[in-house]
Amino acid sequence: MLKKRLYQCLSAAGLALAVGACKTPELVVKNERRTVPASFPGSVQDSTTNSGRVRWQEFFTDPNLVALIDTALRSNQELNITTQEVEIARQEVRARKGEYLPTVGLGAGAGVEKAGRYTIQGATEENVDIQPERRTPDPLTNFQAGAFATWEVDIWRKLRNAKKAAALRYLASAEGRNFMVTNLVAEIANSYYELLTLDNQLSIVKQNIEIQTNALQAVRLEKDAGRVTELAVRRFEAQVHNTQSLQYGIQQRIVEAENHLNFLLGRYPRPIVRSQAAFNDLVPKVVQAGIPSQLLQNRPDIRQAEQNLAAAKLDVGVARANFYPSLRITAGVGAAAFQPGLLTNLPESMLLSLTGDLAAPLVNRNGIKAVYYSANARQTQAVYNYERTLLNAYVEVANQLSNISNLQKNYSEKAKQVQALNESTTISNSLFRSARADYTEVLFTQREALESKVDLIETKGEQLHAAVNVYRALGGGWK
């Protein structure tokens, strides 16, 4: 009676501990915000057109630029590295899938054991009457061959959730590659337009060197005629040298821009094929921004953050399942005997096993809680990352749309400035020849005219960059 009561108490205590072990701690769960403003500042709401959905082959019409982008998408080392990371993530999905399937294997083994006569095993063998042809060898040998299988029954969907989380991270890695493609396309286009800008700035500088050299010749003739002093000659000469130094600086920037483009293309430095004259005919693209909610589908980085968030939520479910009992089934079938020739004697040498283990955590709950809380913290982190990515995308588009508008006005004003300074240069030269203007006025006017022309070309380059940047911000370039 006492023994029965003892068993009942132990059973009740074990059941209470098991129930307590299955109880999961409370968590503070943060949900993500997916709402965005209805439109971008200063833009007309239109969901029918969105430049982010245009393929890059259609957005960029310069054949030289299209060829460069096409080469980079095949040969860029960083993009190829990311492609292999996507493959690694895909293999992780296969590994996770195999975890909740039964593990089956074949095996064979042999061993030898010598038991002392006065041990339990030795004394037992001494008294067992076995036929002479079946007498146990001494030392005892053992030969086995068979198949075995183990299977953890996924009661709480722990393994399947882990597999789904791995699949979502694979999709996230693919979106990460798409985001890299978007940035790579934009970087190549910006570098190409920068190269065209520098080419045209260099052309303007060379033209001004020629004009200033002619002016220097004229001043020297004026000095010989006694109309100006040596100071005027030196000032004009200094201006020529200053413009020539500007030429070498631009040439160095061209070399660096070409080398950077070649690096993006995954090749050693070589000349970049381009048309300098085409720059003057380039018109910045008219970009349609659509509505902000389209960013959720167009931007690969937002889609990547969304997939990572979904995977983090599943990780919490996987960590929660650690509190519950796990069921493992183990089975085996084969033959075992102390002589190899007896392995085929069935059923005497047949070996069969089937076991099921149901285990719940009791002692190591602190470790399980730590994993559980960490998974929830990573989920919260993924929520903040998603919201930050969405906010950043909206701000990028808003900034670039404003930049396009202001650059257009800026270019219009600079074009008027260039026209006014060109006329001023002509007037100052005429007045100087008729001794009605000082040579310093000619110098200052020429310098300001050169700077305004260089600035005008740079502003046009910035307009092209802005069109590329808003295309990238809208999620274009990866399709």
Protein Blocks (a to p, Z undefined) as FASTA:
>chain_A
ZZmmmmmmmmmmmmmmmmmmmpccddddddddfbdcfbdehiacdfkbcfklpcfklmpm
cfklmmmmmmmmmmmmklmmmmmmmmmmmmmmmmmmmmmpccdddddddddddddfkbmk
lmmmmmpccdfklgccdddddddddddddddddfkommmmmmmmmmmmmmmmmmmmmmmm
mmmmmmmmmmmmmmmmmmmmmmmmmmmmmmmmmmmmmmmmmmmnopacfklmmmmmmmmm
mmmmmmmmmmmmmmmmmmmmmmmnopacddddddfklmmmpccddddebjfklmmmmpmk
lmmmmmmmmmmmmmmmmmmmmmpccdddddddddddfbfklmmmcfklpccddddddddd
fklmmmmmmmmmmmmmmmmmmmmmmmmmmmmmmmmmmmmmmmmmmmmmmmmmmmmmmmmm
mmmmmmmmmmmmnopacfklmmmmmmmmmmmmmmmmmmmmmmmmmmmmmmmmnopajZZ
